[in-house]
Amino acid sequence: MSEEIVIRCCAPTLAAIKTGSLFSCAFESRQEMTESLRAINRCLLQKGVTALPLRYQSGKALVYLCRMNMLEADLRDPLAEAILRENGYPEGSPIRKIACLIRRLRKFDTFPHEIGLFLGYPPADVRGFMEGKACKCTGLWKVFESDEAEAQRYFARCRHCTSAFLQRCREGWSLSRLTIQPRQFSYKTISHERKESA
């Protein structure tokens, strides 16, 4: 698994803008994928980022990259708790909830609707999707209840972050160097440095 794939698919999570990201990655063997994930975790755990395999299917791994502290805060939202409870998730730590998500992913061919909660999507929008409400706009997720203008600003911020991180990757920055330690600085620092060096 190349660092560029991780950066392309997960830049907003690496930048501590977004709780989690999902991506699919082809592999030759489970052992090879396990080694790749271990290498990523050795590189990123000290910065608060964890990479976990959620499902192996047809020569591809579904990888979940997340900031566990942000996930814990997200899942404490009362509506998020209610959605997870209704879908059979246990009380307790985010790890227990991720384990339940893995079981549900193995059970269904499609993604369970509540997966958005693990990616940092607003619980009200996750609920709106589950209830089939009319969608206001679409970006990283479908917006049902959230403020549309605010959501569009967030989507643009994530796109800008991905663009800035990919540029830095092309300039030789490593995954570790790009990954932001929370409260250290923001992805805007990287974007600003890029503009000054241009």
Secondary structure, DSSP 8 states (H G I E B T S, - for coil): --HHHHHHHHHHHHTTSSSEEEEEEE-S-HHHHHHHHHHHHHHHGGGTEEEEEEEEETTEEEEEEEEHHHHHHHHTSHHHHHHHHHTT--SS-HHHHHHHHHHHHHH-SS--GGGGGGGT--HHHHHHHHTT---SEESSSEESSS-HHHHHHHHHHHHHHHHHHHHHHHTT--HHHHS--TTT--HHHHHHHHHHH-
